[in-house]
């Protein structure tokens, strides 16, 4: 009987040790989540304040350059009606 009591006590001690360990791990994970949420908020703010406007500016610049090259060689005289085809 004495061995059964000791086995039960060691089982309870082992469970308490595991609970304490998991509680410590939980606290660490919660702290890390807070840090990651803060970092994520900073990244979102940086993206919205800096990246998106710069990307829009570069896109507009690229579109303007493309349109200038596309229409640079086209003159009004390039578009002529062909005579005699419809007749």
C-alpha positions as CSV (number, residue, x, y, z in Angstrom):
1,X,0.0,0.0,0.0
2,X,2.9,2.3,0.8
3,X,4.2,1.9,-2.7
4,X,0.8,2.8,-4.2
5,X,0.7,6.0,-2.2
6,X,4.2,6.9,-3.3
7,X,3.3,6.1,-6.9
8,X,0.2,8.3,-6.7
9,X,2.3,11.2,-5.1
10,X,4.9,10.9,-7.8
11,X,2.2,11.0,-10.4
12,X,0.7,14.1,-8.8
13,X,4.1,15.7,-8.6
14,X,4.8,14.9,-12.2
15,X,1.4,16.5,-13.2
16,X,2.2,19.6,-11.2
17,X,5.6,19.9,-12.8
18,X,4.1,19.6,-16.3
19,X,1.4,22.1,-15.5
20,X,4.0,24.6,-14.2
21,X,6.1,24.0,-17.3
22,X,3.1,24.5,-19.7
23,X,2.1,27.6,-17.8
24,X,5.6,29.0,-18.3
25,X,5.5,28.2,-22.0
26,X,2.0,29.8,-22.3
27,X,3.3,33.0,-20.7
28,X,6.3,33.1,-23.1
29,X,4.0,32.5,-26.1
30,X,1.6,35.3,-25.0
31,X,4.5,37.7,-24.7
32,X,5.8,36.7,-28.1
33,X,2.3,37.2,-29.6
34,X,2.2,40.7,-28.1
35,X,5.6,41.5,-29.7
36,X,4.5,40.1,-33.1
37,X,1.2,42.0,-33.0
38,X,3.2,45.2,-32.3
39,X,5.6,44.5,-35.1
40,X,2.7,43.6,-37.5
41,X,1.0,46.9,-36.7
42,X,4.2,48.8,-37.4
43,X,4.6,47.0,-40.7
44,X,1.0,47.7,-41.7
45,X,1.5,51.4,-40.9
46,X,4.8,51.6,-42.8
47,X,3.2,49.8,-45.8
48,X,0.2,52.2,-45.9
49,X,2.2,55.4,-45.2
50,X,5.3,54.7,-47.4
51,X,5.1,51.7,-49.7
52,X,1.6,52.2,-51.2
53,X,2.1,55.8,-52.1
54,X,5.6,55.1,-53.5
55,X,4.2,52.2,-55.5
56,X,1.4,54.3,-56.9
57,X,3.9,57.0,-57.9
58,X,6.2,54.6,-59.6
59,X,3.2,53.0,-61.4
60,X,2.0,56.4,-62.6
61,X,5.5,57.2,-63.8
62,X,5.8,53.9,-65.7
63,X,2.4,54.3,-67.3
64,X,3.3,57.8,-68.5
65,X,6.6,56.6,-69.9
66,X,4.8,53.7,-71.7
67,X,2.2,56.0,-73.2
68,X,4.9,58.5,-74.3
69,X,6.7,55.7,-76.2
70,X,3.6,54.2,-77.5
71,X,2.2,57.3,-79.1
72,X,5.5,59.1,-79.9
73,X,5.9,57.8,-83.4
74,X,2.2,58.1,-84.3
75,X,1.3,61.2,-86.3
76,X,-2.1,62.3,-87.5
77,X,-0.8,61.7,-91.1
78,X,-0.2,58.0,-90.3
79,X,-4.0,57.5,-90.3
80,X,-5.1,57.7,-93.9
81,X,-8.2,56.4,-95.7
82,X,-7.4,53.9,-98.4
83,X,-9.0,54.9,-101.7
84,X,-10.8,52.6,-104.0
85,X,-11.2,49.6,-101.7
86,X,-14.8,50.1,-100.7
87,X,-15.9,51.0,-104.2
